[in-house]
Amino acid sequence: MLGTEETELVFREMNTHLTEDDVPSIYFDRISALPWFSQPPFNILLDLKKAEQNLLHHPEGNAWMHTLMVVDEAASVKSKSKDPCVFMWAALLHDVGKPGTTKYRKGRITSYDHDKLGAKLVREFLEKMPVDRTFTDKTASLVRWHMQILFVVKGLPFADVQSMRRDTDVLEVALLGLCDRMGRKGADRAREEETIRLFLEKCSAAQPCF
């Protein structure tokens, strides 16, 4: 296991690439093969390679492949975020709850409640890093609520706009959600942007400037 000093050095290197690279996936794909990436606390990212996804919604493959696409999308719009560093870490960590929730149900791959488990794992991960409590809270909250776009737009019983608005910034959720939806093979940008607009309309929030 990496020591505290080594862990913090790795985190800072990751943060630099995540927030400064135009295509962060190149760096993260490379380091995913290094020995320390399989050790706590970074193994929560490596575990994404084990999380298979429903190919109907994620033809790109497993959750790691999806995450790489999401961070690249996020890098292209991070200037629109109110807190780009938090935003980029939320993009990288948004699906860390999938390995622990992915199951086969009636011939389908599901990952129910991965947003809730993900928020818990994000807190545990960031508590080991050289960041303050506010950073941890904001990142975990974005991960916790990133599935609300689907829930709200489809009118599902899991939608909880009131709690989401109390806990985080809806516009930040929308921006992350757009990256999440675009981080898929064959995604239609116009269609996904319309989904985000509908989400914000239902949340009575201001419209974004894509």
ABEGO torsion letter per residue (X at the ends): XBBAAAAAAAAAAAAAAAAABABAAAAAAAAAABAAAABOAAAAAAAAAABBBBAAABAAEBAAAAAAAAAAAAAAAAAABABAAAAAAAAAAAAAAAAAABBBBGGBBBBBGAAAAAAAAAAAAAAABBBBAAAAAAAAAAAAAAAAAAAAAAGBAABBAAAAAAABBAAAAAAAAAAAAAABBGBBAAAAAAAAAAAAAAAGBBBBBX
